[in-house]
């Protein structure tokens, strides 16, 4: 039995709520795969805060970035 048929057979044995979870997981895996395939990490933002280097420390900027993400 090939992989696709095996997955389909096992999926058919699950109740509908569990099948929905499997589909959600598949969607997650597909998104994860797209992120990996997108290439290298972009760093075009590097040095964009250069004008503030004497005003803030790296730690202060890191804390502020974390605070913005929490909002």
PEVEN-V435587 format. One record per helix or strand. SS is the DSSP state (A for helix, B for strand). FROM is the first residue (numbers start at 1). LEN is the number of residues. If there is no record, write none. Layout:
# PEVEN-V435587
((SS;FROM;LEN) (SS;FROM;LEN))
This chain:
# PEVEN-V435587
((A;3;11) (A;16;22) (A;50;3) (A;58;13))
